[in-house]
Amino acid sequence: MPIYYYRAADAAGKVIAGNVESRDERAVVQHLHEGGLIPLSISMEEPTARTWKSFMPGRRRISREELIHFTNELAVLLQAGLPLDRSLKILRDITKRPGLKTALDQVVRDVQAGKSLSEALSRHRAFSPFYLSLVEAGEVGGFLDIALERLGDYLKAVGEFRHHLLTSLIYPIVLAGVGGLSIILMLLWVVPRFELFFKEMGQSLFWSTRMLLALSTAFRSYWWVGALGAALAAGLIYRYFQTPKGRLFLDRWRLKAPLFGDLTQSVAAAFFAKTLGTLLKSGVPLVVALEVVTTSVSNRFLAGSLSTVVEDVKQGQSLSGLLRKSAMFPELFLEMIAVGEETGQLADMLLKASDSLENEARTKVRRLLALLEPVLILSMALVVAFVIVSLLLPILNLYEISL
């Protein structure tokens, strides 16, 4: 039978780590419950020792993975019947991350001083307005453990979706980098060797060969000018995009850009639907949920459009109609929202719409990559072919003259 490694807490709050042979994970949970232990984590992978990165100073930021683990483990402890302050103490004591440990230490003190969990978490930047609103809704409604469980599922789903989008771009980036580096190496080392040979030939060269030699000479002699110009241009562009006007322009371009615009809109709509649906499912009122979603949207152009939606919803207008006026969301998404409003199941329809939009975004990414990869390969092949033909034409011409 396989060996499972676990971390569990006893009735006194002491954390115990160990391993046990069992047929499956469910049997491990039953074994721990029979021993009076509350399982915190169960895995078939043996815990590894801390690496040198764990001891580096200044690592105080709470990562998304740490936030997901904290949320899920806190939900497990609360569902097991442990009080909130003891659950927080357990998680503080078992964490090895200095940033999370410091934050939990302060949260424990605030909770013991009489503050609610949402108030205690609001003092730390790692917990977004969406996170705090969902925790507050769970506290007010008396279902904090369920709210935390939904919150953990949401964070995990969003993290996996973003990871899929980022990893899909690795191959095109590597392909473009390798191709660009190959061209630079040819201009620096290959072309200059042929240049000496052409000078010894003493014959007139084709226009493409002359252009290639001039480009190689300019690149070798004035590369620092190009590097300085590129750095200066990058700095000016970066500073412009850090201004409110620049950020608004960039976010609007992302939504309207050819090829990428539809994908950006699908991703933004998926996050909007999942966030709003999760809030509504947890009992947050629609107006409050929309305000939270508006502050959580990273695209400022889209957030500006949604700010007017919040005010109109307060006046009793239909959410689907207002979103349709913004022209920022796919038609299927708007129809599903309209159905949810008519049937009184807006939260469920939003979550279903988010799943549909995520699948659509993944399909668009695959299509975009299917188009982008051959375009990159063809472009690099054409450039390399131009270099090779430009270098071979004078040699072939010399061969014909000798005949």
N, C-alpha and C positions, 0 to 999 in steps of 0.2 A: 504494500500500500504506500501511496505517496506521503511525504512528510510536509506538514503545514506549519509555518511559523506565525506566531500570533503575539499580539499585545492586548492585554486585558487589565481591567481595574477591579479591585475587590470592593467590598462594602465600605471600607474605610477610606477609599480613594487612592490606595497604593497601586501603582502600575507594575504589572508583572509581564515579563517577556519570556517566551519559551517555544517549544515545538512539540508536535504530537503526530503520530501516524494515524491516518483516517482515510476512509474511502472517498469522502468529498467534503466540501466546505460546510455544508449544512450539519454534518455530523460533528465537526469541530465546534460549531456554535452550540450545539446541544451539550457536548462534553463540557464546555466552559460554563454554561448555565447550571449544569448539575453540580459543578464545583463552586458555585456562588460567585462566579466571575462575569464581568460585563465585557464582551469582546469589543475592542477598538479597531483592530485591523487584523486581517488574515491573509496570508500570501504563501504561495509555494516557492517564492524566491527568498533565499537566505539573506537577512539584512547584512549589508556591507558596512565595512568600517568607514569612518569619516575621512574624507580626503583633505589634502592640504588647502583646498578652496574653502572648506568649512571654517578654517581658522584665520582667513584673511580679514584684516580689520576693515571697517567701513561697510560691510555687507548688511545693511539695515533695512533694505527694501523688502516688502512682503510680496513674493511672486504669486502668480495666479494659481500655480499648483499648490502652494502652501495655503492659500485662501480656500481652495476647494477641499483640501484635506481637513482643515479646521472646521469648515461648515458641516461637512458630512459627519465628522467625529462628534461634534457638539450635538447634532441631531440625534445620533445614536445614544449618547449618554442621557439626553433629556427623555427620549422615548423609553429608556430603561428605568426611569423614575428618579434619577439623581437630581438634586437641587441644582439650580443654575450656577451658584457660586462654586460649589464643589466640582461641577463639570468643568468650569473654566480653570480652576486650580489644577485639575488633572491634566488638561491640555497644555497649560503653561509649564507644568513640570516635565512632561514627556517630550516637548518640542526641543529640537537641537538648533533651530534657526534663531540667531540673536535678534533679528528684526521682529519676528513674531513673538518671541519670548518677552521682549521689552514691551510690546504693545499689549499683550495679554496680562502682564504684570499690572499695568495701569488700568486695564479694563476690570480686573478683579478688585482692585481698590475702589474703583468707582461704583461697582455693583454692590460691594459691601457697605459703601457709604449711603446707599439708598437710591442710586440712579438706576434707570432702566437700562437694558442691554443696548437698545438703539442709541440712547444718550451717551453711554460709555464708548460705543464704537465710533460715534460721530467725531470724536477727538482725533481720530487717526485717518490719514488720507487714503489708506489702502482700501477703506470701505466706501464704496460709491454711494451716491444718493439713492440709486436703485436698491442696493443692498440694505441700506438703512431703512428705506420705506417698507420693504418686505418684512424685515425684522420687527419693525414697529407695528405693522398690521398683525403679525402673529402674536405679539404681546397683547395688543388690544383685544383681539378675538379669542385669546386663550389657546391658540394652536401654534405656539412658537416652534415646537419640534417639527411639525408638518411644514411650516413655512421655511425652516432651515433645510429640510429635505428637498423641497422644491427648488430652493435657492442653489443648493449643491448640484442638482441635476441641470439647472439652467447654466451655471458657470461651466460645468463640464461640457455640455453640448456646444456652447459658444466657443470654448477653447478648442474643441476638436474641429469645429468648422473653420476657425481662423487658421489652425495648423494645416488643415487640408489646402486652403488657399495659398498659404505661404510656401509649403513644400512643392506645390505644383509649379511654382515659378523657378525652382532651383535649376532644373535642367536647361531652360532657355538662357538663364543668366550665365551659367557655366559655359554653355555653347558660344554665346556672344563674347565672353571674356577670352576663351581659348582662341577663337578666330581673330579677335583684335590683336592679341599678343603675337600670333603667328605673322600677321601682316607687319607689325612693328619690327619683328626680328628680321623679316625679309628686307625691309627698308634699311635696317642698320648694318646687316652683315652680308646678305646675298647680293643685293644690287650694287654696292660699292666694288665688289670683286669683278663684276662684269663691266663696270665703268672703266677700269684700267684696261681691260681687254679691248673695249670699243675705241679708246684713245689710240691704241697701238694699230688698230685697223685703218684708221685715217679716212674712213668713208662717211658719207652723210647718213644720218640715222632717221628712222621713221618718227613721226610726230609723237606717237605713243611712247616710244623709247625715250625721246628727249624729255617728255613730260614726267616719266617715271624717274629718270635720273635727276631732274630738277627737284622733284618732290623728295627724293632720298637725300640730296645735298641740303635742302632747306631743313629737313627734319633733323639731320645730324648736326647742323650748324646752329640752328635757332630753336631747338626743342625747348630750351628754357623760356623763350618768349611765349611759346604756345602754352607751356605749363603755367607760367605766371598769369597769362591772359585767362586761361580756363579757371584757375583758382580765384582770380578777381571776379570773373563773371559768376562763378558759383557762390561766392560770398555775397555779391549784390543781390542775386536771385533769392538766396536764403534769407537775407535781411528783409527783402520785400515781402516774402511769404510769411514772415513773422509778424507783419503788421496786420491789423484787422482787415484792411482792404485787400491785402494780398492773400490772406487765408480765405476770405470770402470768394475771391476770384478763383483760387485753386480748387476749392470745394465745389464751386459751380461747374468748373471745367470737368471735374471728375464725373459729374452726373450727366453732362452733355457730350462728352468726348465720343468720337466714333469708335466702334468696336468695344471700348471699355465702358462706355456710359451705361449700356443696358446691364452689364454685369454689376457695376457699382450700385445701380438702382435696385437690382434684385437683392444684393447683400444688405443694403440699407433697409429695405422693406422687411427682410427676414429678421434682422435684429430688432426692428421696431415692433413687429408682430410678436416675437417671442418675449420681449421685455414687457410690452403692454399686456399680453395674455397672461403671463406669469403673475403680474401685479393684480390683475382683475380676479384671477383664480384664487388668489390669497386674500381676497376681501377688500382690497384697496379701492376706494371710489374712483369713478372714471376720470373726473377732473383732476384729482390728485395724481392718479396714475399717468395721465397725459403730461402733467407738469414735470413729473420725475423723468419720463421718457424724453421730454424735450431737453432737459439738462444732461441726459446721458448720451444723446446723439452726438457723435464726433464730427459729423459734417455740419459746418456752421450754416451753410446755405439751406440745407434741409431743416435744421433747427429753427432758422428764421421763419420758414414757411409754416412749421408746426406751431409756432408761438401764436399766430393768429387763429389757428384751429382751436387752441385751448380756450381762447376768449369766446369764440363762436359756440363751442360746445356748452359753455356756461349759460348761454342764452337759449339752450334747448335745441340747437340744430343737429342734424344727423352727422355722425362721424364719417360715414362712408362718402356722403356728398361733399363734405368739406375736404377730405383727402383727394377726391376726384378733381376738385378745382385746382389743387396744388400741382397736378400733372407730374407727380414725382413717383407714383406707385403703379405697378402693373395692373391691368384691368381685372385679371382673375382674382388678385388680392382684394381689390375693391368690392367685387361681387361677393366674395366670401364674407367680408365684413358686413355688407348689407344684409346678407342672409342671417348672420349672427345677431344683428340688431332686431330683425323682424321676429326671430324665434326666441329672443331672450337668452341666447347662448353665445354671446360675443366672445367671452374668454376662450371657450373651447374652439370656436372658429378661428380665432387669432392664432392659437397654438397649432391648429391643423394647417393654417395658411403659412405659418413659419416653416413647418416641415416641407411643404410643397415648394416654397421659395428657396430653401436650402438645396433641395434636390435640383431645382432649376438652375441655381447658381453653379453647382458642381458640373452640370451638363454644359453650361456656357463656358466654364473654365476649360473643360476637356476640348470643346470645339475651338476655343481660342488658341490653345496650345497646339492642336492639330493643324491650325493655320500658321501659327507663329514659327514653329520648328522648321518646316520646310522653307519658309521665307528666309529665315536666318541661314540655313544651310546653303540655299541657292545664292544668297547675297555674298556669303564668304567664298563660295566656289567661283562666282563671277569675278570677284576681286583678285583671287589667286590666279585664275585663268588669264586675266588681263596682264598681271605681272609676268607670268611665264611666257605668254605670247610676245609681249613687248621685249623681253630679253632674247627670245629665240629668233625673231624676225631678222635682225642684223646678221646673225650667224648663218641663217638660211640664204639670205641675200648674197653673202660672201661666197657661199658654196656654189650658187648659181653663176656668179661672175667667174669663178675659177674654172668652171666647166666651159 
